[in-house]
């Protein structure tokens, strides 16, 4: 049986691995990519046995400028057609903007802005031609609220993802391609361990957190329904609503007053 195939970046853990679970359960074959090949192969073994789907592993580092092109060349070499794309790979740089050298910031922009845009540009023409496509760009609630100090480029990159997704959704929807910017808030994953901010967010109340499988399921349902932007969870949607409708000076002041407890500055 010819099944549709989903490409998921950052699929070795967290939200990316959860997306692999959701797409496999829905009957999609998978291409999963991240830097940690051993973790990818563990995910591939689990899902191929559980759901009887094909799972292709392509290890790579999207911080390298040629990585998206090399990934697409490998897809072509393997004869793989991508029907769904999940641009999930990402991370944050804690601390003040001037505390890190530019190459570190440039790598973050490559992973979170350039690579998603390039992968989408390379793959969306085929989706349009075939009359079917699903693209999920993992953004963040941080893109929808005033940005506090610390992780200076993170919210800016995610804001790009939201606007990029909204515009592209309007362009390609008539061709049967759905694009969704997924905006989760605090999510139980390795994100805060990688950025070194686990201790800073540990004291946050449990009701502010969502688990990665729930976030991925909501993202999958949103793109299938054709929603251009989806904020996960009632709490996060309330925060996004208040950020839009409360006086901006008040929202900025609230963010400035609480950010120091959650970010290394």
ZIMO-V308076 format. One record per residue. OMEGA is omega in degrees with one decimal (* if undefined). Layout:
# ZIMO-V308076
OMEGA
OMEGA
This chain:
# ZIMO-V308076
177.3
179.3
173.1
-176.6
178.8
173.7
-176.8
177.5
-177.9
-170.4
-175.5
-179.4
170.7
-176.8
179.3
177.0
178.4
175.7
177.0
176.9
-174.9
-178.8
178.1
179.0
178.7
175.4
177.1
161.4
-171.7
160.1
-178.1
-177.1
176.3
179.9
-171.6
-175.6
-179.5
177.8
177.8
-177.6
175.4
177.0
-179.0
179.9
-177.9
-174.4
178.8
177.7
-176.4
-170.8
179.3
176.8
174.9
178.6
179.6
179.9
174.3
179.7
179.1
-178.0
-175.9
174.3
177.0
-174.6
-178.0
-174.1
179.4
178.4
179.3
178.1
-179.5
174.9
178.8
176.0
-179.6
180.0
179.9
179.7
-175.6
175.4
-175.9
179.7
179.1
-179.1
174.6
175.9
-173.9
-174.2
179.0
179.3
177.9
174.5
-177.7
176.4
-179.9
-178.0
-176.2
-178.7
180.0
178.2
-174.8
-179.3
178.3
177.0
-178.9
178.4
177.9
178.8
178.0
-177.5
-167.5
179.3
-172.8
-177.1
176.9
180.0
-178.7
177.9
179.2
-179.3
-179.7
-171.6
-174.3
178.0
177.9
177.3
179.1
-179.5
-178.5
178.6
177.8
174.7
176.9
-178.9
175.3
174.4
-176.5
177.7
-177.7
170.2
179.6
179.8
-171.6
-179.3
177.2
-173.8
175.2
178.0
179.1
-175.4
-164.4
-177.4
-173.1
-179.0
179.0
177.8
-179.1
175.3
174.3
-177.7
-179.6
-177.2
176.7
-178.1
179.6
-178.3
-178.7
178.6
179.0
-179.1
-166.7
-179.6
178.8
180.0
179.0
179.3
179.0
178.4
-179.2
167.7
-179.4
-174.4
175.0
171.1
178.9
-175.8
178.8
-179.1
178.8
-173.2
-175.7
174.3
-179.5
-177.4
179.2
-177.9
-178.4
-178.8
-177.1
-176.9
-174.2
-175.5
179.5
-178.9
-175.9
-176.9
177.9
-174.2
169.7
176.6
-174.6
178.8
178.9
178.0
-178.8
179.0
178.5
177.4
178.2
-179.7
-178.3
-178.7
177.8
178.4
178.8
179.0
-176.9
178.8
177.6
175.1
-174.8
170.9
-177.9
-179.3
-179.2
177.9
176.7
178.4
179.9
179.1
-179.8
179.5
178.9
-167.1
175.1
175.3
-173.8
179.8
179.7
-178.8
178.5
-179.6
178.7
179.0
-179.4
-176.5
-176.6
-172.2
-175.4
-178.3
-173.2
-175.7
173.2
-179.0
*
